[in-house]
Amino acid sequence: MIVYAFIAFFLSFASSFVIIYLVRRKFHLLITDHLHEGPQKFHTRPTPRLGGIGLYLALLIALVLALLKGESYKYDFALLFISATPAFMAGLWEDLSGKLSPKLRFLLIWLSGTLAFFLGGAKLVRLDLPIDFLFNSLLFSYFFTVFALTGLTNAINIIDGFNGLASMVSIIILLALGYVSYKVGDYFLATLCIAYIGALAGFFILNYPHGLIFLGDGGAYLTGFLLGSISVLLVKRHSEVSPWFPFLVCIYPIFETLFSIYRRKFLKGTSPFLPDGLHLHTLIYKRLTKWLLGPEAEKIKRNAATSPFLWVLSLLGVAPALLFWNSTPILILFSIFFAFVYLYLYWRILIPRWVFKK
């Protein structure tokens, strides 16, 4: 199992390193910053957004290794890899061209979810709630599952705003999913988690703290889709695992997305799909790090200082999820607790009276 992590780490790191080298030497066309201007851009140095290529190649090599070793789960791995490809390609296309419409991106991610549902067996079959009888309908199960996969895929992209943020949060989530997968004897999901942790780690050390390369939409979509697929498969294949376990593990990006939609639609009266500069991570960067490091601190230092706050916030969901992974009532209570903590921190930073007392 560890072999997969080492191979994925090396390939992801090497691929990202080569991209950085080529960009600095010759292929400046690989830098597409001018195509991605917006309120969520917080770096000043032109940077390639192609970290997803290394992650995709690492996942491909892990699949090849599984096939060569004749692993019992090799076909499950292959089907999941095939399913993830449209989502990755949608993001990569956007990274390189900046011209892929949101509607087409959504459709390609939905296609990935559809493939995972019908080919990979990633089907939500229960929530441990009174509405579980609805999952007896294939149509309901399909739409609910693919909607959830599409949502988490986009959620990781939403939190991908600062160096090390999305990648480390995803590593934390995968560690939790991998641990419970191993605990219940699911070596396919455990191996997949370990392999992708290695791939993300290879990218992370080049991304944090200096931001030499970014995940881009391709890397964020691929990561989010895999997190969602592993979560759904874990609950489907093991009845002892509460469906609220992966929900609480992934609650930071999920709640960030849901609150952003609510904030834009009902508080601002704008489209919930338009980007803005009012995410929690953005407020931490604009206000909290400026207060801690001083208004004259370099942007790169404030950028790097932002992510650890959100790593800790993510652990607020992951830690209790690991302790109570098979207890739905307790997991629901901690999900509600997380929502209150998030909202308290958000409004406290947005209206920072305590900051100005310093």
N, C-alpha and C positions, 0 to 999 in steps of 0.2 A: 504493500500500500504506500509506503514512504517513497518507493522508487518513482511512483507517479508524480509525487510532489516535487522531487528533485528535478526530474526531467522537465516538468511544466515550468518550474522556476527558471531553469537555465534557458529554455527556449523563449519564454516571455521576456526575460531580461535581455538576452542577445538580440531578439527582434527589435525591441524598443531602442536598444543602444545603437543598432545599425541605422534605424530611422533617424535618430538624433544626429548621428555622424553624417549621414547623407544630406540632411537638411542644412547642416552647418557648412558643408563642403560645396555641394553643387545644387541639389534638387530643392530650390527654394519654392518651387510650385507646390510642394507638399505642405507648405504653411498656408492655411486658409483663414487666418484671423480676420481678414477684411470681409469675409463672407458671413461672419458670425458676430457682428457688432450687436450690442444690446445692454440692458441694465444689469445683466449677470456676468459681465466680463470684468475681472478684477486682476488682470495681469498686464504688464506693460511690454514685456519682451515677446516678440513673435515666437510662437510655440506650435509644434505639430500636434494635431489632435488624433493621432493614429495609434494610440496605445492598445486599442481594441484588436489590432492585427496580431500582436504578440499573444494576446489572450486566446484568440480564435485558433492560432497555429498551435499553441500549447495544448488546447483541448483536442485538436485533431491528432496530434502526436500521441496523446494519452489514449485516444481511441484506437490508433494503430497498434500501440503496445498491448492493449487489451485483446485485440484480435490476434496478434502474434502469439500471445501467451495462452490463447484459448480460454479466456475467462468465461465463467458461466453466464455472466451478464453482458457479454460483448454485443449482442444484438440490441439489448435495451439501451446500451450506450450509443450505438450507431443511430438508432431511431431518435433518441433525444438530441443528438448532434445535428441530424438532418432537420429536426423541428426548429432548432435554434437559429439555423442559417438565415431564413428570411428576415428575422428581426435584426441580426447582425448586419446583413447587407443593407437594410434600410438605413441604419445608423451610419454605416461607412459611406454610403452614397451621399448622405447629408453632410458628413464631415468633409468630403472631397469637393462637393459641388455647391453646397449651401442652397440648392435649388429644389430639393425634394419637398413636395407639399406636405403639410401636416396630415392631410387626409390619406395620402398614399402611404406615409409612414405608419399611420394607424392601421391601415389595411394589411400591410406586410407583417406587422406585429401580431395582428389578429390571425393571420395565416399561420404564423408560428404556433400560436395557441391552439388553433384547430388541428394542426399536425400532431402536436403533443397530446391532444385529447384522443384522437382516433388512432394514431400510430404508436405513441409512447405510453398510452394508458394513463395519462395524467388527468384523472377525473376527480372532481370534488364529489364526495358521496355523503357527507354529513358535516354538520356544524355543532352537533350535540345540543341542538335547540328544538323546540316544538315544530319547527318548519321542516325538519329533516325528511318528512314524507315526500316533499316536493322533489327531492333528488331521485325518486323513483322514475321520474320523467326524464328521458334521455335529453330532450330539448332543453329543459330547465337546467340540468346538470351541465350541458354543453355551454350554454350562454353564461351561467354563473362562473364556471371554471375559466373560460377564455377571457371573460371580463376581468377576473381576478389576476390572471397571468399578464394581461395587457396593462392593468393598473400598476402592478409591481414593476414591470419592465420600465414604464415611464417614471415611476417613483424614484428609482435609482438615478435616472437621468436628471431629475429635478434636484436631487441633493448633490449632484456632481458640479459643485461651484467653486471649490477651493482645493488646494493641493492636499492630497491624502484623505479627503473626506469620504467620498463614495467608496474608494478602494478599501480603506481600513474598516469602515462600517460593514462592508460586505464580508471582509475576512472574519470579523467578529460574529456575524450572522452564520457564516458557513461553519465556524468552529462549533457553534451550538447545534446546528443541524447535523453536522458530522458526528458529534458526540452521541446524540440520541439515536442516530442511525446505527452507529456501532453498538450501542447498548441493546438495541432490539434485534441485532444480528443481520442488519441489511448492509452487506458489504459493498454492494453496487453504489448505493447512495453515499456511504461513508467514503469510499474510494473517490467518487466524483467530487465530494466536498474537499477532500485532502488535495486532490490534483488541482482543483481550481484555486484553492488557497495558495498553493505554490505559484501558480500563474500570476495571481494578483500580487503576491509578495515580490516577484520579479519586476513587475511594473512599479510597485509602490516605492522601492528604493531609488528609482529614477524620477519619480513624481514628487516625493516628499523629502525635504521641505522646499526644494528650489524650483519645482515645476518644469523639469526639462522636457517632459512630454505629458500629454493629457489623455485621459480615457477616450474622450470624444463620445459622440452619440453611439457609435458602433460598440465600443467597450461597455458603455453604460447599459445599452439595450441587451447585449449578450449577458452581462452579469445579472441584471434584473430578471431576465427571462429564466436563467438557470436557478436563481434563488426561488422563484415562484414554482418552477417545475419540481424541484427537489422537495419543496414544502408540500405540494399537492400529492406527490408520490408517497412521501413518508406517511401522511395521514391515511391515504387509501390502502396502503399495503400493511399497515399495522394499526389494528383497532385500539390497541392500548394507548396510542399517542393521541392526545387531545388535539382537535383542529385549531384550538386557540393557542397551542404551543408555537407553531410557526408564525401565527398572527402576532403574538407578543414579541417574538424574536425579531420580526421585521417591522415592529410598530413605528419606529422612528420615521423611516421613509414613507410608510403608509399614511401616518397621521399628518406628516408634513404636506403630502399631496392633497389629502381630504380637506385640511384646513386652508390650503392655498386656494382650492376651488371655491370653498365657502367664502373666503375673504374677498376674492375677486368678484364673484357673482353677486353676493348679497350685501357686502359692506362697501365695495367700490362701484358696483353696478356695471362692471366691464365683463368681457369674455373670460371665462375661467381658463382658457387656453393661451391667453396672452401673457408673456413673461413680464415679470416686474422685479423690483429690487427690495421686496419686503418679506422675503423668506427669513426664517429664524437665523440661518447661517449668515445671511447678508447683514442682518441687524447686529449680530455678534461682531462681524468684521468692521462695520461702520461705526459702532458705538463702543462696544466692550473692549475690543483690542486697542482702539484709539485711547481709551481711558487708561488701560493697563500699561501700554507701551509709550504713550505720549502721542500727540497729534503730528509730531515730526518723524515718527518711526517710518521706515521704508515699507512700501506696500508688500514686498515679498515677506518681510518679517510678520506683518499683520496677517497676511494670507496664511502663513504656516501656523500662526498662533490660533487661528479660528477653529481648525479641525479638531484639536483635542477636546474642546468643550462638547462637540457633538459626539465624539467617541464615547465620552462619559455618559451623555444622555442616552445613547443607544444601549449602553450596558444596563441602564435603569430598566429596560425591558428584557434584555437577554438574561440577566442574573436570576430574577424570579422565575422566568420561563424554564431555565435549566433545573431549578429546584422542584418545580411542580408541573413537569411536562405531561403528566397523565391526569391532572386534576382540572377539569374545565371550570368549575365555579371559582376556584382561586385564581386561575389565569384571567378570567373575565374581570375580577376585582382589580387585579394588577393592571389590566388594560385601561380601566377607568381611571385608576390612580395616575398612570402615565399621562393620560389626556389632560388631567388637571395640572400636573407638574409642567407639561409643555406650555399650556395656555398661561399659567402664572409667569413662567420665564419669559414668554413672548411679550406679554403686555408690560412686564416689569422693565424689559430692555427697551421696548418701544417708547415708553413714557418713563425715562430713567431719572426720576427725581433724586435717587440715591447717588447717581453718578456725579451730579453737580454739587453735592455736599462735600466732595473731596477737596 
